[in-house]
Amino acid sequence: MDRSPLDADLLARSVTEVPGLAFFSAVEVVESTGSTNADLVARAADSSADRVVLIAETQERGRGRHDRQWVSPPRAQLAMSVLTRVRGIAPEILGWLPLLTGIAVVDAVRGLTGVKAVLKWPNDVLVDGRKLAGILAEIASTGTDPAVVVGVGLNVSLTEAELPVPHATSLVLSGVDNPNRTALVLAILREFAHRFTTWEASGWDIADLSAAYRERCSTIGTEVRAELPGGEVITGRATGVDGTGRLLIGDRSVSAGDVTHLRAEY
C-alpha cells in the first residue's frame, strides 16, 4: 500500500498560517521515535516548553494505558502528542484533559470523514464498537503550572491483517477512501485548541465540557463490566461522569479500570 508522508513543512507553518492553530508554539514531525509521549515528558523539564506538538511517522515503543503497546506499520496511523501547561487549574479536574482530547478527536474525525466515531470511557474512540483511536495522558511536571502530555494514536490506513487486535479498526476499514493524515492532524489540533481555550477562558468550569462529553460517550447509559486496579470487578449501568472525570456505575465512582460494554452501543 502506498502511504504518503505527512506534510511536515505545512504542519510546521500551521502555527502561523492556519486559523485557530496559533495556540501551539510548534508542530514537529519526526520519521521515527520510541514514544512521542515519552519524548515530550522529557522535554517538559524545560519550563519554557509549552503547547508543543510532536508527531512520529513510526513509533517503536508506543504505549497505551497499563504500558500496553500501540504499534502499526509506518505512516499507517497518527502517533501524536501534545505538551501543554495548565495554569491555575485545580489538580482534581486535570482528568478532564484526556476527555477533552477525546472530544477533539471525535469531532475532527466526524467533521473530516463523516465516520460516526464515539467515545468509550476513559480513553478510546470507537467506530461500530471497534477501537479506532486511543488516548494517553501523563503528568510531566507538577506545581502551579502543571505540564501534561496527551498522546493520540489513531489508525488511519491499517488493513484487517495489520490490526494490532481483532477489535480494532481504521478509517480505511470504516469506509474512508485515501484519508489525508495531514488534514486529520490539522483538524484534531484545531478542535483541541478550541476546546482548551474555551475551557481555560471559563476558569476551568467543566459544565460545557461535561455536556459535550456526555453527548459523544457511548459508555453512558450502557451496562458495563469494570475491572478495577487490585482485581475487583463491578457491573452495572454507567450513568454519567462526575466532576473529576470519573465514570459513575450505579453508586460507585470509577477513576481507573478496564471497562467492557455488555451490550451494543447502538
N, C-alpha and C positions, 0 to 999 in steps of 0.2 A: 504494500500500500504506500502510495506517495503521500508523505506527511510533510507539509511545508513548515518551515521555521516560523517562530514569532517574528513580527516586525519590530526588532529591538530598537531601531532608530526612532520609529514613530512612538513607541511606548516611552522612550526616554524624553522625547519632546512633549509628550502629552501633558506634563505638569505645567507647561507654559502655554500650550497651544490648544488644548482640548477643554471646552467649557466644563466646569464642575470638578476638574482634576487639579486645580491649584492648591487644593487641600494637601496634596502629597508633596514632599520635598524631592523625592527621586523615585523613579521606576527603573529597576535594573534587571537585565536578563543575562543569565549565565548558561553555558551549554550543559554543565553537569555539576552537581554538588551532592554531598551526603544528605543534607536536610536543610531546606530553606528556613524552617523554624529554628533549628539549632544555630544556623549562621547568624540570624538576626538576634536571637537571645544573647549570643556572644557580643554582638555589636552594641547591644543596649548598655554595656559597661561604659560607653562613651555617652555622657549625659546630653550631648548635642544631637545625638541620633534620634530622630523623631519622624514619624509619618513616611517611613521608607518602605518601599515595596521591592521584594526580591522574588524573581521567577526563574525556575530552572527547567530547561528542556528535558532533562533527565534527573531524577533523584535516585541515588544509590541506596539511601537508608531512610526513605520517607517513613514517617510514623503516624499512626492514629492513636486513639486512646489506648491505655494499658500497653504502650510500646508495640502495638501491632504494626506490622509492616504494611506500607502502601506503595505498591510498585506498578509500573507499566512500561511498555516499550517507549523509546524516545519519541517525543513530540506527539504522543497519543493522548495526553491529558494536559490539564493545567495544574502545575505544582507551584503555588504562590503563597507567600507570607507577607503580612503587614506588621510593622513595628509602629506602635503609637503610644504616646504618653497621655494618660487620662488624668487630667488635673482637677483637683478639688472634688473628687468623687468619693462617696462612702465605700469602703472596701467591700461591704456585704453585697453591693449591687454590681461588682465587677463581672459577675457571672452572666450579666446581660450582654456583654460584648460579643461572645461567640454566638449568642442567639440573634443579635443584630446582624452579624455576618451571615448567618443562615438566611435571614430575610433578604439581604442584599443579593445573595446567590440565587435564591428562588426567583426574585423579581427580575434579575438580569436574564436568567435562562428563559423565563416565560416571555419577557418582552422581546428578546432577540430571536428566539427559535420557535415560540409557540408551544413548546413542550410543557405539559401540565405538571410541573415539579411541585412537590410539597415538602414540608419539614417533618422529620421524626425526632422527637426529643431524645438526647440533647443536641446532637451534632451531625445528623445525617440529612441529606437531601435525597428524596425518593422520586422515582417515576414508576407508576403502576406497581408499587410495593417493592421495587428493586433499587438498590443503592447507586445513585449517580455521583454523589459527592460526599466527602467527609470534612469536618472542620475540627481543628485542634487549637485551643488557646493555652498559652503558657505565660505566667507572670515572670518577666525577665528581671525586674527590679521593683523594690517596694519603696515606701517613703511618701512624701507629699505629692509627688508626681509619678505614680506607678507606671512602669513600662510594661506593656502587654504585647505579645506576639501572637497573631492569629493566622493559622495556616489553613489553606483550602486546597484539597485535592479533588479535581473534577475530571471524570472520564469523558473524553471527547470522541475519539475515533476507534476505541478498542472494539475488536470483534468478539464474538462469543468465545472463541478459542483463547483469546488473550485476557479474558476477565480474571481477576485475582481470586474471586469466589463466585459460586453459581448464582447467588442472589444479587450480584452487581449488575449494572447496565452501563450504557454510554449514550451520548447524544446520537451517534450514528445508529445504534440499535434502537433508539427511540424514534427513528424516522427522520432525522435531520441530515440532509444531503450536504456534504462538504462544509461542515461547521467551521467558521472562521475564529480561530483561537485568539487572535489579536483583538478582534471585536468583542469577544467574550470577556477578555481581561478588562478592556475599557468600560464595558457595561457593568461588570461587577464592582470595579473601583468607583465608578460614578454613583452607583447605588449605595455603596459603603460610605462614601464621603457625605452624601446627602443625609443618610440616616444618622451618622455620627455627629455632624454639625448641628442637626436639628435637636438631637438628644442633649448635646452639650449646651446649646442655647437655652434649653428648658431648665437648666440647673440640674441635669441628670434625673429629671422626672421620668418615670417609666410608663406612665399611663398610655401614651400613644404607641410606644414601642410594644408594650404588652398586648394591646389590641391588635396590632399588626401581626404579632407572632401567633396569637390565637387563630386569626383568620387563615393562616398558612400551615398550621400544625395539624397533621393527620393523627397524631397521638391522642390529642384531646378528644374525649368522647368515645374512645376505643377501650375495649377490655385488654389489659396488658398483663404481662408477667415481667417482674423486675428482679434481676439477680443483683443483690447489693454486695458491696465490699464486706468480706467476712463470711460470705456464703448464705446469708439469709435470702429467702425468696418470698416475694409477696405478689399477690394477684388482685386485680380489681379494675374498676373503671378509672381511667385518667380523666380528671375533671377540670384541670387547669394548670397554670403555672403561677407560683406565688411571687411575692415582691422581690425575692432574690434569685429568681430563675429556676427554682426547684419545682419538679413535677409533683402534682398533687394526685395521689392514688388513694381513694377512699379518705380516711382520716390521717394519712401519712404524707409527709413531705420528703421527696427523694432528691438528694443532691448529686448522687453519682450511682451508676449501675448500668447493666445491660438490660435494655427494655425490648421486649418482643411483643408485637401486636398479635393478639389472639384471634382477631377476625380481620377480614379485608378492610382496608381504609376507604374503599369506595362502595 
